[in-house]
Amino acid sequence: MDKERGSAPRNGQPTETNQDINDVTAIKLSASRLQESEKKYRDVADLLAEGIFESDRKGFLVYANNRLIEVLGVEPDDLNRASIFKFVAEPSRELAKERFTRIIQHEDLGPVEYMLQRKDGTTFPALVHSLAVEQEGEAVGVRGVVFDISERKRTEQALKDSERRFRELTEQLEEGVFEVDLAGTLTYANRKGLSSLGRGEEDLKNGLSVFDVIAPQNQKLARERFVRVLKGEDLGAVEYVLKRKDGTTLPALSHTSPIVQGDAVVGVRGVMIDISDLKRTEQALRESEERFRTLLKSLHEGVWALDKDDRTSFVNPRMAEMLGYTEDEMLGKTVFSFSGAEWQKKTAEYMERRRQGISEQIEAELLRKDGGRVCASLETSPIFDNDGHYAGSIAGVQDITERKLGEERLKQTMAELDRSNKELEQFAYVTSHDLREPLRMMTSFAQSLEKRYKDRLDQTADEYIHFIVDGAARMQSLIDDILMYSRVSTRALPFDLVELEKVFPDVQANLTAAITETQAKVTHDPLPAILADASQMAQVLQNLIGNGLKFHREGEIPVVHVSARQEGPEWVLSVQDNGIGMDPVLFGRLFNLFQRLNPQDKYPGTGVGLAVTKKIVQRHGGRIWVESQPGKGSTFYFSLPSSMEREKDERPQAR
């Protein structure tokens, strides 16, 4: 056994055995490998972007990698046996010592944020994660990782500043702004959003769900859209009915988008606009449109509207009755469906003239549902959209079958037609008068809406609001002109001796604003005295002179001259201007009701003025016509019977 363990001692001294030599060799080899491993560890540590350190149990540094040396702004020798607490800024130092003790006791505190201090005294925020270094179950020091989080802190501060500015901005808006988390809980709503819903900050603190402020009838739809928005789908502006805290509701337009942080969607942000005023305006517009349709349906004359493809888009009951159809049966049928074989070519020519912008009165033979024929007189006009494209046509239709049967029946028909027209004029006057108040309300709401929400909605909504305001203004002008047109007969005065020389200054006074604005020159030759309605003669002169001022050439001062000459049994008066003139092919439609020859945006109006002028002249037994060439001005002529002047001795003195 002794042989196996080694030689016996010599001279009382122990002798080194092979086993001892092997043990020493193993120890040296282990130490070498340990040093090599330690070198590899430190070489790797020096390549890391984070700071690495080790300390002994008392907190003195035994190692720091290059990154930590760099962020602390020190030299390697500065760290030799330096206390790690030296690099912790006040007031974090005492806390760091307390936590160091807990780590030595094998407690894992996870990442901890400290304010560290560089050699030059400047500080920076850092995240430090430390663990105890153990040998044989005992903590002999601490090893840790240091993350410089200066950039993250700057980013967090910038985010806070941005959030603060966002909050400040939204609190000034007149639209509701809100944010919702993934569960649908409202995490933020600005002052306007909360007040619109009758809510306060306390409701947000109590965990108010966005679905709690949506009316029951919209709940399912709102939840479906919420999921779609979270998936990144842009739904545009969506209309909801919202519920206030007191249970009342309000219509609102909402536009939402996902809130993205990094690569993750964390909620939804949106804008909410109370559209109660818009809804009231739409309702007023619908009511006004319904009154207009009721007016059309009550007319004794047929009204027939065609679309751009010559298909029936509207007929009133009288039109359907005339042809033996119901209104629904006529809708969608082309105009050719109501024309016999011998009228097909003529009908095509009529429709082509509508596309050319020609209005005219025509007589045509129409087919009834039962195969019978109806002789009809149609007052036709084309319809163009805002871009000037042909959109269809409309016609007032009269059944003149009986008139074709004989002179006597023609007289009876004309008498009935005259009575009917008077009733229609009176009806138009009364109805137009009744339309003014609801239209005024609609206009007021529409203008308020435009002033308040212009450029705060999307482009489509802005266009809709503009259409409402513009349409209401044009309808108001149209109603006023319809009233004026009807008053030519309903408010006419008896003829009296009128000196046009004395009427002319009143006309000039009425046009003072237009004359001053255009710097126009308005002159006249000596004018006669005639038997007439003084106010209507003033209206004729004002309309014609006013046209000369309106349709002037750009860059040229308008010049309008009024003259008169006697031709046999009548006086012929003329109003000549140097304006833009017109193509003679347009003369046929010039005096028709609601006819316009120029763009609305450049020369506003309703196309009623010349129709009123024609009606007044005809009431006085005269006629009216025009001579013109494009760019060479226009001369309007109207005649008045001079035979009336022979009755002046039997009339009161001129006024």
C-alpha positions in Angstrom: 0.0 0.0 0.0 2.9 2.3 0.8 4.4 1.5 -2.5 1.3 2.7 -4.3 1.3 6.0 -2.4 5.0 6.9 -3.0 8.5 6.5 -1.6 9.2 6.5 2.1 10.7 9.7 3.6 14.4 10.2 3.6 16.2 11.7 6.6 12.8 12.3 8.2 11.7 14.6 5.3 8.6 13.9 3.1 9.4 12.9 -0.4 7.3 14.3 -3.4 5.3 11.5 -5.0 3.9 11.2 -8.6 0.4 11.9 -7.2 1.6 15.2 -5.7 3.1 16.2 -9.0 -0.1 15.4 -10.8 -2.2 17.5 -8.4 0.1 20.5 -8.9 0.0 20.1 -12.6 -3.9 19.9 -12.6 -4.1 23.0 -10.4 -1.8 25.0 -12.7 -3.8 23.8 -15.7 -7.1 24.8 -14.1 -5.6 28.2 -13.3 -4.4 28.7 -16.8 -7.8 27.7 -18.2 -9.5 30.0 -15.8 -7.3 32.9 -16.8 -8.0 32.1 -20.5 -11.7 32.0 -19.8 -11.5 35.2 -17.9 -9.7 36.8 -20.8 -12.3 35.7 -23.3 -15.0 37.0 -21.0 -13.4 40.4 -20.7 -12.6 40.5 -24.4 -16.3 39.9 -25.2 -17.4 42.4 -22.5 -15.2 45.1 -24.2 -17.1 44.6 -27.4 -20.6 45.1 -25.8 -22.5 48.4 -26.2 -23.5 48.3 -22.5 -21.3 49.0 -19.6 -20.1 45.9 -17.5 -18.6 46.1 -14.0 -17.6 43.8 -11.1 -17.0 44.8 -7.5 -16.0 43.1 -4.4 -18.3 42.7 -1.3 -17.4 46.2 -0.2 -18.3 47.9 -3.5 -14.8 48.5 -4.8 -14.4 48.0 -8.5 -12.4 45.0 -9.7 -13.3 45.3 -13.4 -15.0 47.7 -15.8 -15.3 47.2 -19.6 -14.4 49.8 -22.2 -18.0 51.0 -22.6 -18.4 51.8 -19.0 -15.0 53.6 -18.9 -16.2 55.6 -21.9 -19.7 56.6 -20.5 -18.1 57.6 -17.2 -15.5 59.7 -18.9 -12.6 58.3 -16.9 -9.3 56.7 -17.5 -8.8 53.0 -16.7 -6.5 53.9 -13.7 -9.3 56.0 -12.2 -11.3 52.9 -11.6 -8.6 50.9 -9.9 -10.1 49.9 -6.6 -12.5 52.9 -6.8 -15.8 52.6 -5.0 -18.8 52.1 -7.3 -20.8 54.6 -5.2 -18.4 57.3 -6.2 -20.1 57.3 -9.6 -23.6 57.4 -8.3 -25.0 61.0 -8.1 -26.8 62.4 -5.1 -29.5 61.8 -3.9 -29.3 58.3 -5.4 -26.1 57.3 -3.5 -27.6 56.2 -0.2 -30.3 54.2 -2.1 -27.6 52.6 -4.2 -25.8 51.5 -1.0 -28.9 50.0 0.5 -29.7 48.1 -2.7 -26.1 46.9 -3.0 -26.5 45.3 0.5 -29.7 43.5 -0.6 -27.9 42.2 -3.7 -25.0 40.8 -1.6 -27.7 39.0 0.3 -28.7 37.3 -3.0 -31.8 39.4 -3.7 -32.6 40.0 -7.4 -33.9 43.6 -7.6 -34.2 43.6 -11.4 -33.2 46.7 -13.5 -33.0 49.8 -11.3 -32.8 53.4 -12.5 -30.0 55.7 -11.2 -28.5 59.0 -12.0 -24.8 58.4 -12.5 -22.0 60.9 -12.3 -19.1 61.3 -14.8 -15.6 62.3 -13.8 -16.3 65.9 -15.0 -19.3 66.2 -12.6 -22.0 65.9 -15.3 -24.7 63.3 -14.8 -26.8 61.0 -16.9 -29.6 58.5 -16.3 -28.8 54.9 -16.4 -30.5 51.5 -15.9 -28.4 49.1 -13.8 -29.1 45.4 -13.4 -26.8 43.8 -10.8 -26.5 40.3 -9.3 -24.3 38.8 -6.7 -21.1 37.0 -7.7 -21.0 33.7 -5.8 -18.1 31.3 -5.0 -18.9 28.1 -3.2 -22.4 29.5 -2.3 -21.1 32.7 -0.8 -21.4 36.2 -2.3 -18.0 37.6 -3.0 -19.0 40.6 -5.0 -21.4 42.1 -7.5 -21.5 41.9 -11.3 -23.8 44.3 -13.2 -24.8 45.8 -16.6 -25.1 49.6 -17.1 -27.4 50.9 -19.8 -27.1 54.6 -20.7 -30.7 55.7 -21.1 -30.1 59.4 -21.9 -31.5 59.1 -25.4 -34.6 57.2 -24.1 -35.2 59.9 -21.5 -34.9 62.6 -24.1 -37.4 60.7 -26.2 -39.7 60.3 -23.3 -39.5 64.0 -22.5 -40.1 64.9 -26.1 -43.1 62.6 -26.1 -44.4 64.2 -22.9 -44.0 67.7 -24.5 -45.7 66.5 -27.6 -48.6 65.1 -25.6 -48.9 68.3 -23.6 -49.0 70.4 -26.8 -51.6 68.0 -28.3 -53.8 68.3 -25.2 -53.5 72.1 -25.2 -54.4 72.3 -28.9 -57.4 69.9 -28.6 -58.8 71.8 -25.6 -59.1 74.9 -27.9 -61.0 73.0 -30.7 -64.7 73.3 -31.2 -64.8 69.6 -32.2 -64.7 66.7 -29.8 -61.4 64.8 -29.7 -61.1 61.5 -27.9 -58.8 58.5 -27.4 -59.8 54.9 -26.6 -57.7 51.9 -25.5 -57.9 48.4 -26.9 -60.8 47.6 -24.5 -62.9 50.5 -25.7 -62.3 52.6 -22.5 -62.1 56.3 -23.1 -58.6 57.4 -21.9 -59.0 61.0 -23.0 -61.7 63.4 -24.3 -61.3 67.2 -24.7 -63.6 69.8 -23.2 -65.8 70.0 -26.3 -66.2 66.2 -26.5 -67.1 65.9 -22.8 -69.5 68.8 -22.8 -71.3 67.6 -26.0 -72.0 64.3 -24.2 -72.9 66.0 -20.9 -69.9 64.3 -19.2 -67.0 65.4 -17.1 -63.5 64.4 -16.1 -64.9 62.3 -13.3 -66.6 60.0 -15.8 -63.3 59.3 -17.5 -61.7 58.5 -14.2 -64.5 56.0 -13.5 -63.6 54.1 -16.7 -66.2 55.3 -19.2 -66.5 53.0 -22.2 -66.9 54.6 -25.6 -69.8 52.3 -26.3 -71.6 53.7 -23.3 -72.0 57.0 -25.2 -73.3 55.4 -28.4 -77.1 55.0 -28.8 -78.4 51.4 -28.7 -79.3 51.3 -32.4 -75.7 52.0 -33.3 -74.0 49.7 -30.8 -73.4 46.7 -33.0 -72.3 48.8 -35.9 -69.9 50.8 -33.7 -68.3 47.6 -32.3 -67.7 46.2 -35.8 -66.2 49.5 -37.0 -64.0 49.7 -33.9 -62.4 46.3 -34.7 -61.9 47.4 -38.4 -60.2 50.6 -37.3 -57.9 48.7 -35.0 -56.9 46.6 -38.0 -55.8 49.8 -39.8 -58.8 50.2 -42.0 -59.7 53.9 -42.9 -63.5 54.2 -42.7 -63.6 57.9 -43.4 -66.3 60.0 -41.7 -69.0 57.8 -40.1 -72.3 59.0 -38.7 -73.5 57.8 -35.3 -76.3 58.7 -32.9 -74.6 59.4 -29.6 -76.2 59.3 -26.1 -75.7 62.0 -23.5 -75.4 61.3 -19.8 -79.0 62.5 -19.3 -80.3 60.0 -22.0 -80.9 62.5 -24.8 -79.2 61.9 -28.1 -77.4 63.9 -30.7 -76.2 63.1 -34.3 -72.5 63.2 -34.8 -69.9 62.6 -37.5 -66.8 60.7 -36.3 -63.5 60.1 -38.1 -61.1 57.6 -36.3 -57.7 56.1 -36.8 -55.5 53.7 -34.9 -53.0 54.8 -32.3 -49.7 53.2 -33.1 -46.7 52.9 -30.7 -43.7 51.3 -32.2 -45.1 48.4 -34.2 -48.2 47.9 -32.0 -51.7 49.3 -32.2 -52.6 50.5 -28.7 -55.9 52.2 -29.2 -58.0 54.5 -31.4 -58.0 58.3 -31.7 -60.8 60.2 -33.3 -62.7 63.5 -33.9 -66.4 63.9 -33.2 -68.5 66.7 -34.7 -72.0 67.5 -33.5 -74.0 67.7 -36.7 -77.4 68.7 -35.1 -77.4 72.0 -37.0 -76.7 70.2 -40.3 -79.5 67.7 -39.6 -81.9 70.5 -38.9 -80.9 72.2 -42.2 -81.2 68.9 -44.1 -84.7 68.5 -42.6 -85.7 72.0 -43.6 -84.4 71.4 -47.1 -86.3 68.1 -47.4 -89.5 69.9 -46.2 -88.9 72.7 -48.8 -88.3 70.1 -51.5 -91.5 68.3 -50.5 -93.5 71.5 -50.8 -92.0 72.1 -54.2 -93.0 68.6 -55.3 -96.4 69.1 -53.8 -96.7 72.3 -55.9 -95.7 70.4 -59.1 -98.2 67.6 -58.3 -101.0 70.1 -57.8 -100.5 71.8 -61.1 -103.1 71.5 -63.8 -100.4 71.2 -66.4 -98.3 68.1 -67.0 -94.7 68.3 -65.9 -92.4 65.8 -67.7 -88.7 65.5 -66.9 -86.1 63.4 -68.8 -82.6 62.4 -67.9 -79.6 62.7 -70.2 -80.5 59.5 -71.9 -84.0 60.7 -72.6 -85.6 58.5 -70.0 -88.4 59.7 -67.8 -87.1 60.8 -64.4 -90.2 62.6 -63.1 -93.9 63.2 -64.1 -96.6 64.8 -62.1 -100.0 63.2 -61.7 -101.4 65.3 -64.5 -98.8 64.2 -67.0 -99.4 60.5 -66.2 -103.1 60.9 -66.4 -102.8 62.6 -69.8 -101.2 59.5 -71.2 -103.3 57.0 -69.2 -100.4 55.7 -67.1 -99.5 55.8 -63.4 -96.5 57.9 -62.4 -94.5 54.8 -61.7 -95.3 53.2 -65.0 -93.8 56.2 -66.9 -90.6 56.3 -64.9 -87.6 54.9 -66.8 -89.3 54.8 -70.2 -87.7 56.8 -73.0 -89.5 59.6 -74.7 -89.6 57.5 -77.8 -91.9 55.1 -76.0 -94.7 57.7 -76.2 -94.2 58.6 -79.8 -95.8 56.9 -82.8 -93.7 55.6 -85.7 -94.3 58.7 -87.8 -93.1 60.9 -84.9 -89.9 59.1 -84.1 -87.6 61.1 -86.4 -89.2 64.4 -85.3 -88.8 63.4 -81.6 -85.1 62.7 -82.2 -84.7 66.1 -83.7 -86.4 67.7 -80.8 -84.1 66.0 -78.3 -81.0 66.9 -80.3 -82.0 70.6 -80.0 -82.3 70.2 -76.2 -78.7 68.9 -76.1 -77.7 72.0 -78.1 -79.2 74.2 -75.3 -82.3 75.3 -77.3 -85.6 75.9 -75.5 -88.7 76.0 -77.5 -92.4 75.4 -77.6 -93.4 72.5 -79.8 -96.6 70.6 -80.6 -96.4 66.9 -80.8 -98.6 63.8 -80.9 -98.1 61.5 -78.0 -99.2 57.9 -77.6 -101.5 56.9 -74.7 -101.3 53.6 -72.9 -104.6 52.5 -74.5 -103.2 53.3 -78.0 -105.1 56.6 -78.4 -103.4 59.8 -79.5 -103.0 63.0 -77.6 -102.1 66.3 -79.3 -99.9 68.1 -76.8 -98.1 71.4 -76.6 -94.8 71.2 -74.8 -92.8 74.1 -73.4 -89.4 72.5 -73.3 -86.1 73.5 -71.7 -82.7 71.8 -71.4 -81.1 71.2 -68.0 -77.3 71.5 -67.6 -75.2 70.6 -64.5 -72.8 72.9 -62.8 -70.0 71.8 -65.2 -72.1 72.7 -68.2 -72.8 69.1 -69.2 -76.2 68.2 -70.5 -78.2 66.6 -67.7 -81.7 66.2 -69.3 -84.7 68.4 -70.1 -88.0 69.4 -68.6 -91.3 70.3 -70.2 -94.6 71.7 -69.2 -97.1 69.7 -71.2 -100.6 70.7 -72.2 -103.1 68.4 -73.9 -104.4 70.4 -76.9 -106.3 67.6 -78.6 -109.6 69.4 -78.3 -108.2 72.5 -79.8 -107.4 70.7 -82.9 -111.1 69.6 -83.3 -112.4 73.0 -84.2 -112.3 76.7 -83.7 -115.2 76.8 -81.2 -113.6 74.2 -79.0 -110.3 76.0 -79.4 -111.9 79.1 -77.9 -113.4 77.2 -75.1 -110.0 75.5 -74.5 -108.2 78.9 -74.5 -110.8 80.3 -72.1 -110.3 77.4 -69.8 -106.5 77.7 -70.2 -106.6 81.4 -69.4 -108.5 80.7 -66.2 -106.2 77.9 -65.4 -103.1 80.1 -65.9 -104.6 82.8 -63.7 -105.2 80.2 -61.0 -101.6 78.9 -61.5 -100.2 82.5 -61.2 -102.2 83.0 -58.1 -101.2 79.7 -56.8 -97.5 80.3 -57.6 -97.7 83.7 -55.9 -99.3 82.3 -52.7 -97.1 79.2 -52.7 -93.9 81.2 -53.3 -94.9 83.6 -50.6 -95.4 80.6 -48.2 -92.0 79.2 -49.1 -90.1 82.3 -48.1 -90.1 81.7 -44.3 -88.9 78.1 -44.2 -86.4 79.0 -46.8 -85.1 81.9 -44.7 -84.7 79.5 -41.8 -82.9 77.0 -43.9 -80.6 79.7 -45.3 -79.8 81.0 -41.8 -78.9 77.5 -40.5 -76.9 76.7 -43.7 -74.9 79.9 -43.4 -74.2 79.4 -39.7 -73.1 75.8 -40.5 -70.7 77.1 -43.3 -69.3 79.8 -41.1 -68.7 77.4 -38.1 -67.4 74.3 -39.8 -65.8 75.4 -43.0 -62.3 73.7 -43.4 -62.9 71.6 -40.2 -64.5 68.6 -42.0 -63.2 66.6 -44.8 -63.5 67.9 -48.3 -66.7 66.0 -49.1 -68.5 67.6 -46.1 -67.3 71.1 -47.1 -68.7 70.6 -50.6 -72.1 69.4 -49.2 -72.3 72.5 -46.9 -71.4 74.8 -49.9 -74.1 73.2 -52.0 -76.8 73.8 -49.3 -75.8 77.4 -48.9 -75.6 78.1 -52.6 -78.8 76.2 -53.4 -80.7 78.1 -50.7 -79.5 81.5 -51.9 -80.5 80.7 -55.5 -83.9 79.3 -54.4 -84.5 82.6 -52.5 -83.8 84.6 -55.6 -85.9 82.3 -57.7 -88.9 82.6 -55.3 -88.5 86.4 -55.3 -88.5 86.4 -59.1 -91.5 84.1 -59.4 -93.4 86.5 -57.1 -92.4 89.4 -59.3 -93.4 87.5 -62.5 -96.8 86.6 -61.0 -97.4 90.2 -59.9 -97.3 91.4 -63.5 -100.9 90.2 -63.7 -102.0 89.9 -60.1 -100.7 93.3 -58.9 -101.2 95.3 -62.1 -102.5 98.9 -62.0 -104.9 100.5 -64.4 -103.3 102.4 -67.3 -102.8 106.1 -66.8 -101.0 108.8 -68.7 -97.3 108.4 -67.9 -94.5 110.7 -69.0 -91.5 108.5 -69.4 -89.2 111.5 -69.1 -90.3 111.7 -65.4 -90.0 107.9 -64.9 -86.4 107.8 -66.2 -84.8 109.6 -63.2 -86.4 107.1 -60.8 -85.0 104.3 -62.8 -81.5 105.8 -62.7 -81.8 106.2 -58.9 -82.7 102.5 -58.5 -79.6 101.6 -60.5 -77.3 104.0 -58.7 -75.2 101.3 -57.1 -74.6 99.4 -60.4 -73.9 102.7 -62.2 -71.4 103.8 -59.6 -69.7 100.4 -59.4 -69.2 100.1 -63.1 -68.7 103.9 -63.7 -71.3 103.5 -66.4 -72.7 106.3 -68.7 -76.5 106.1 -69.0 -78.2 108.6 -71.4 -81.5 109.0 -73.2 -83.2 110.9 -76.0 -86.6 112.7 -75.4 -89.1 110.1 -74.3 -92.9 110.2 -75.0 -95.9 110.2 -72.7 -98.0 107.1 -73.1 -101.0 105.4 -71.4 -99.4 102.7 -69.3 -98.8 101.3 -65.8 -96.1 103.6 -64.5 -94.5 101.1 -62.1 -94.4 98.4 -64.8 -92.8 100.8 -67.4 -90.2 101.7 -64.8 -89.6 97.9 -64.3 -89.1 97.4 -68.1 -86.6 100.2 -68.4 -84.8 99.1 -65.2 -84.5 95.5 -66.4 -83.2 96.4 -69.8 -80.7 99.1 -68.6 -79.7 96.8 -65.7 -78.8 94.1 -68.3 -76.7 96.6 -70.2 -74.8 97.3 -67.0 -74.4 93.7 -65.9 -73.3 92.2 -69.2 -70.5 94.7 -70.0 -67.1 93.8 -71.4 -64.2 93.6 -69.0 -62.0 96.6 -69.0 -64.6 98.8 -70.8 -66.9 101.3 -69.2 -70.6 100.4 -69.9 -72.5 102.9 -72.1 -76.3 102.5 -72.2 -78.5 104.8 -74.3 -82.4 104.9 -74.4 -84.2 106.4 -77.4 -87.7 106.4 -78.9 -89.2 106.9 -82.3 -92.8 106.8 -83.6 -93.6 104.3 -86.3 -97.1 104.5 -87.5 -99.6 103.5 -84.8 -96.9 102.7 -82.2 -93.9 104.0 -80.3 -90.8 101.9 -80.6 -88.3 102.4 -77.7 -84.8 101.0 -77.8 -82.2 100.3 -75.1 -78.7 100.1 -76.7 -75.5 99.0 -74.8 -71.9 98.3 -75.7 -71.8 95.0 -73.8 -70.7 91.4 -74.6 -73.6 90.9 -77.1 -74.9 87.4 -78.0 -75.2 85.0 -80.9 -78.4 85.5 -82.9 -79.2 81.7 -82.6 -80.0 82.3 -78.9 -82.7 84.9 -79.5 -85.4 82.3 -79.5 -84.9 81.3 -75.9 -83.9 84.8 -74.6 -87.3 85.8 -73.2 -88.3 82.4 -71.9 -88.8 82.0 -68.2 -85.7 80.7 -66.3 -83.5 80.9 -69.3 -79.8 81.9 -68.9 -77.2 82.3 -71.6 -74.2 82.9 -69.4 -72.4 81.1 -66.5 -74.0 81.7 -63.1 -70.7 82.3 -61.4 -69.8 85.2 -63.7 -73.3 86.7 -64.3 -75.6 85.7 -61.4 -79.3 85.7 -61.9 -82.4 83.5 -62.3 -83.3 84.1 -65.9 -86.6 85.7 -65.0 -85.9 89.4 -65.7 -86.5 89.4 -69.5 -89.5 87.1 -69.1 -91.0 89.7 -66.8 -90.2 92.4 -69.3 -91.8 90.5 -72.1 -94.9 89.9 -70.0 -95.3 93.6 -69.1 -94.8 94.7 -72.8 -97.4 92.1 -73.9 -99.8 93.3 -71.2 -99.5 96.8 -72.8 -100.3 95.4 -76.2 -96.7 95.6 -77.5 -94.0 93.3 -78.5 -90.2 93.0 -77.7 -87.2 91.8 -79.7 -83.4 92.2 -79.8 -80.6 92.8 -82.2 -77.1 91.7 -81.3 -73.7 90.3 -82.3 -71.1 88.7 -80.0 -68.7 91.4 -78.7 -70.7 94.2 -80.4 -73.3 95.0 -77.7 -77.1 94.6 -77.9 -80.1 96.7 -78.7 -83.4 95.7 -77.1 -86.6 97.1 -78.8 -90.1 97.1 -77.5 -93.2 98.7 -79.0 -96.2 100.3 -77.3 -99.4 101.3 -79.2 -99.4 105.1 -79.8 -103.2 105.0 -80.4 -103.5 105.1 -76.6 -102.2 108.6 -76.7 -105.4 109.7 -78.5 -107.3 108.9 -75.3 -105.2 111.2 -73.1 -107.8 114.0 -73.2 -110.2 111.5 -71.5 -107.6 110.6 -68.9 -106.3 112.3 -65.7 -103.3 114.6 -66.1 -99.9 113.0 -66.3 -98.2 112.2 -63.1 
